[in-house]
C-alpha cells in the first residue's frame, strides 16, 4: 500500500466520524433545551449580566 492510499482510507473513516460527532453534539444540545426547564438552565459564564 502506498501512502496516498493509506491517507485516503483514513480520511474516508475520519470525515464521516467527525460529521457524526457534530450531529450527535447538536442533537444533545437540542434535547437539553427541550428537557431542562427554562428556570433551571445555567447561563454560560460569558452571558451572565449583572445590572
N, C-alpha and C positions, 0 to 999 in steps of 0.2 A: 504494500500500500504506500502510495506516495503521500507527502504531507498535505497536499491540496485536498485529496480525498478525505483524509482524517479531519481536517478543519471543516469541510463541508458536512461531514457526518455529525460532528459536534454541534455545529450551528443548526442543523435540522432537528436536533433534540433540544437545544438550549432556547431557541427563539419561541417555540410553542410553549415550553415550560414557563418562560418569563411572562408571556401573554396570559397564560392560565393563572399564574400567581397574581397578576394585576387584576384580572377579572374576579378572582376569589376575594381579594382585598376590598374591591369596590362592593361586592356583594355583602361582605361582613359590615362595611360601613353603612350601607342601606338598611340592613337588618337591625343594626344598632339604633339607627334613627327611628325605626318603626317600633322596636321593642321597648326602649328606655323612655319613660315618661319625660316630658319637657322639664318638669321641675327637678328631676334627678340628674339631668345632664350636667357634666362638668365641662366648663369652657376651657379651651387651651390657654396656657399662660399668656400668650400674645393678645388674646381677645378680651381679657378682663379689664374693665374700665371702672375706675373709682372716681365718682364725681357726682 
